[in-house]
């Protein structure tokens, strides 16, 4: 039987490889819409992180990791919406 650490390491390396290959195949015109959508999905991560921080009984490492997850997910969500707003502003007609 394969230890769980080996299996999880394999999954991590496979996801890194597949993610790298997929991102390299995306044309430049689709990069911004896809990334803004992916950043919006981080909102789900944010909700999960907030829920886990509130449910943790151990006040030490788990709580700090949860707070870090909330902070990073918040940065990603805000950045995604700012990129989307900037992208949509490119398609507005200029007055003049």
C-alpha positions as CSV (number, residue, x, y, z in Angstrom):
1,X,0.0,0.0,0.0
2,X,1.3,3.5,-0.9
3,X,1.6,5.9,2.0
4,X,-0.7,8.9,1.9
5,X,2.2,11.4,1.7
6,X,3.5,9.8,-1.5
7,X,0.0,9.8,-3.0
8,X,-0.6,13.5,-2.1
9,X,2.8,14.5,-3.4
10,X,2.0,12.8,-6.7
11,X,-1.3,14.7,-6.9
12,X,0.4,18.0,-6.1
13,X,3.1,17.5,-8.8
14,X,0.6,16.3,-11.4
15,X,-1.6,19.4,-10.7
16,X,1.4,21.7,-11.0
17,X,2.4,20.1,-14.3
18,X,-1.1,20.2,-15.8
19,X,-1.7,23.8,-14.6
20,X,1.5,24.9,-16.2
21,X,0.7,23.2,-19.5
22,X,-2.9,24.5,-19.6
23,X,-1.9,28.1,-18.8
24,X,0.8,28.0,-21.6
25,X,-1.9,27.0,-24.1
26,X,-4.3,29.9,-23.4
27,X,-4.1,32.7,-26.0
28,X,-3.4,36.2,-24.7
29,X,-6.9,37.4,-25.6
30,X,-8.5,34.8,-23.3
31,X,-6.0,35.2,-20.4
32,X,-7.7,38.1,-18.6
33,X,-11.3,36.7,-18.7
34,X,-10.2,33.3,-17.6
35,X,-8.1,34.7,-14.7
36,X,-10.8,37.0,-13.5
37,X,-13.2,34.1,-13.4
38,X,-10.7,32.0,-11.5
39,X,-10.1,34.8,-9.0
40,X,-13.9,35.1,-8.5
41,X,-13.9,31.4,-7.6
42,X,-11.5,32.3,-4.8
43,X,-14.6,33.7,-3.1
44,X,-15.6,30.2,-2.4
45,X,-12.2,29.7,-0.8
46,X,-12.8,32.8,1.3
47,X,-16.1,31.5,2.6
48,X,-14.6,28.2,3.4
49,X,-11.6,29.7,5.2
50,X,-13.8,32.0,7.3
51,X,-15.9,29.0,8.3
52,X,-12.9,27.0,9.3
53,X,-11.3,29.8,11.3
54,X,-14.5,30.1,13.3
55,X,-14.7,26.3,13.8
56,X,-11.2,25.7,15.1
57,X,-10.8,24.9,18.8
58,X,-6.9,25.0,18.7
59,X,-5.9,28.7,19.0
60,X,-2.3,28.2,17.8
61,X,-1.1,27.1,14.4
62,X,-4.6,26.3,12.9
63,X,-6.0,29.7,13.7
64,X,-3.0,31.5,12.2
65,X,-3.1,29.3,9.0
66,X,-6.8,30.1,8.8
67,X,-6.2,33.8,9.1
68,X,-3.5,33.6,6.4
69,X,-6.0,31.7,4.1
70,X,-8.6,34.4,4.7
71,X,-6.1,37.2,3.9
72,X,-4.7,35.6,0.7
73,X,-8.1,34.7,-0.6
74,X,-9.4,38.2,0.1
75,X,-6.4,39.7,-1.9
76,X,-7.1,37.3,-4.7
77,X,-10.8,38.1,-4.9
78,X,-10.3,41.9,-4.8
79,X,-7.6,41.6,-7.4
80,X,-9.8,39.5,-9.6
81,X,-12.6,42.1,-9.5
82,X,-10.2,44.9,-10.2
83,X,-8.8,43.1,-13.2
84,X,-12.3,42.4,-14.4
85,X,-13.3,46.0,-14.0
86,X,-10.3,47.2,-15.9
87,X,-10.9,44.7,-18.6
88,X,-14.5,45.8,-19.0
89,X,-13.5,49.4,-19.1
90,X,-11.5,48.7,-22.3
91,X,-14.8,47.9,-24.1
92,X,-16.6,51.1,-23.1
93,X,-17.1,53.7,-25.8
94,X,-15.0,56.8,-25.2
95,X,-16.8,60.1,-25.3
96,X,-15.4,62.8,-27.3
